[in-house]
Amino acid sequence: MSDEATQNSGNPAFSKNPSPGASPPTVAELEGILRNNRVPLSRIDEVWPNLYIGDMTVAHDRFRLWKLGITHVLNAAHKQIASSGCQDFYGCSMDYYGIAASDVPHFDIAAYFYSASEYIHRALDIMGELETILESSRAQLNHVDEVWPNLYIGDLLIAHDRKQLRKMGITHVLNAAHSKWGSKGDQIFYGKKINYCGIAADDSPDFDLSMYFYTAAEQIHQTLNTPDAKLLVHCILGMSRSASLVLAYLMIYHNRSLLSAVDRLILYRPISPNRGFLEQLRNLDIELNDKKKQQLAQDHT
């Protein structure tokens, strides 16, 4: 949805970008604009990129919200008639903020303008929120960590320790730093007992890691569905390239939003994808959400 589409809607009698010093419309003029609105009322509408306005029915439909990729809920009718919304209702997959506002003329909703605006701004500022979450991880950085059943993220030292890998039962290695600084990994290095796959990715914001998201995710998915298989995904430090590929796997095959996937990984390992990789993962998140929306639309036809 474009900014232009949002700004060009409504009553054309008023400028959407008034000149400095221009008087704001009166309440009566605003009411006239609202009465002339011809947009059909739906349960939920996207009114700004990734920003939705909806009613209580859709707010209580957690499955539909999940399919839409909703990660945050601001309820302006918290604790009001029939509203079930609270953090416990939405669980750990959605962040909740409630405002107990009454829909009466004398209620001072202006008291919440700045706090609500800040909440909306922070929710839509996905990159800033991601970086804050990544910095908040209290997990200890080890040479290797199990971040999902039979799925490990590690650094170059553990990747080169074939004896330790055999003790751990590792059967597959996905090296996101193939042929890069100090990396010895290839099929000859690991021999016949460990299956090897290499991706020659640079840990640079300009490197297009997204071209490997689906192929790497498929490789991880197939490996983890192989009986008794254990997979090590590594790069040099096990924090950027390898972590980004595992995040993509969780998003593609486990329907996790980017925020949810990050929340999962940082429970077990501190990770730090570079900003370029975060942008690419964000684009993947948008792409997957769009597919969910299309599927939801088809389900309702």
Buried (B, 14 or more C-beta within 10 A) or exposed (E): EEEEEBEEEBBEEBEEEEEEEEEEBEEEEEEBBEEEEEEEEEEBBBBEEBBBEBEBEBBBBBEBBBBBBBBBBBBBBBEBEEBEBEEEBBEEBBBBBBBEBEEEEEEEEEEBEEEBEEBBEBBBEBEEBBBEEBEEBEBEBBBBBBBBEBBBBBBBBBBBBBEBBEEBEBBBBBBBBBEBEEBEBEEEBBEEEBBBBBBEBBBEBEBEBBEBBEEBBEBBEEBBEEEEBBBBBBBBBBBBBBBBBBBBBBBBBEBBBBBBBBBBBBEBBBBBBBEBBBBBBBEBBBBBBEEBBEEBEEEEE
